Amino acid sequence: MSEEALSELLTQLDAVANSPLTAYHRELRAQGLLAEAGVSVAEIVKAMRKYSLPWNQKKAAECGLSVDTWLDAARIVNQSPGQSLCDLLERIHQMEAVAAMLRAGYVSGRDAHGRLVWSR
């Protein structure tokens, strides 16, 4: 799948992840998008790490960040366990919040239980 097609799919998944639906209904919608595109969750997660991916460029600009900082947000949310579609949607949803924390100067870490924590 081309980077442009992956970016379009991520744009659609981003809209689903941030939609006012239940988690179950978000997952149903996203399943259809992945099936139509013929890609797996693992392929999407891998693509989300690519600097050159147009979706990353666009999201970084929307958040007022460098692409490197946006990719830091992706790395932080992708540290969470799980490779399900529900996990992917939750990570996409969290990325903008994590990006805002990074933009504000916070540094991420993990507590003894593996939960995300922030410090200045």
N, C-alpha and C positions, 0 to 999 in steps of 0.2 A: 504494500500500500504506500502511495506517495506521501510525502510530508504534508502536502496541501490537503489531501484527503483525510489524513490523520488529524490535521488541525481543524478541519470542518467537523469531523466526528467529535473531537474534544469540545468544540464550541457547543455542539448539540448536547453532549453529556454535561457540560457546565450548566447549561440552561436547565436540564433535568435535575441535576444535583442541587440547584438553588431554587427549585420550584416549590410552591406551597402545596405539596402532596405528602402523603404518608410515605415512609421509607419503602413499604411494600409496592406502592404505585410508582414511585420513582424507579425502583428496580425493574418493574415490568416494562416501563417505557424504555429504559436503558437496554434491557435484553433485546428488544426489537431492533434498536440501533446497532448493537454489536452483531447480531445475527445478519442483518442486512449488509453490514460492512465486511463480515467474514473475518473479524479479528477477535483475539482473546483479551481478557483483562491484563494478562502479563505483557502482551504486546503494547497495550495502551500505557501501562506503567513505565515500560522501557522507553517509549517515545516521549513521555513527559520529562525525561531527563536530558533530552537533546537541546542544546543551545540553539541550533539552527531551525528548530520547529517553529513555524510561523505563529502557532498558538501561544508559545512561550513568549515570543517577541511582543505579540499583541497584549497579553495579560500583564507583562512587565510594564509596558507603556501605560495601560489603563490604571495600574496601581502606582505609577510614578516612581518606578524602580528600575535599576539596571537588570538586565537579563540574568546576570550572575546572582543577584539577590533574590530574584524570583525563583531561580533554580535552587537556591538555598531553602526557600519555603517548600518547594517540592520535595527536597531531600528530607526536611524535617518531618513533614506529614507522612512520607513514605517509610519512615522508620517504624511506624506502627505495624504490628503483625497482621497477617491476613491478606489473601489474594482474591477475595470474592468481589463480585460486582457491587455489592452493598458497601464493602470497604472502599472500593475505588470512588464511588459517588461521595462517600463521607470525606475522603481525602481531597477531592476536587472542591467540595464545599468549604473545607478548612483552609485551603491554600491562601485565599485572600485575607483571612484573619491573621494567619501566620505572617504573611507578607507585611501587613500593617504593623505588627509587633516588631518585625525586623526594621521597617522604615522608621519606627519610633526610637530605635536604638537599643532594643532589648536583645539579650542573648539567650538562646534556647539551651535547655539541658534536660536531663531525665532524672527523676527522683529514684529512690531505692526500689520502687514498684514498677518502674518503667514509664511512668506518666510524664507528660511534657510539663516542664516548669520554665519560668522566665526570670531573668535577673538583669540588672543594669550594670 
